[in-house]
Amino acid sequence: MSLASKIALGGSLVFTVCTVTYVNWSQFTQRGTLREGVIKDIQRQALKKSQNIKVLQDQIELTKILEVQRDKDLRENKELNK
């Protein structure tokens, strides 16, 4: 084998090894990023759920207050109409 062919073979081997290494490293980091995205989505969903529960509880309390006020107003109107 001539020196030029040895250099070409060596260069192509180095290039191939570097390419394979980069692709594997890139896929590894992308998988980590995807996992982080899923974890963040789960956290956002949990936060949104807790906020929705809080809003629902507030609405239930306001509904009870409104019903009590309505019943009070109805009783007052009945007494005035008598």
Residue pairs with C-beta under 8 A, 6 or more apart in sequence:
1 9
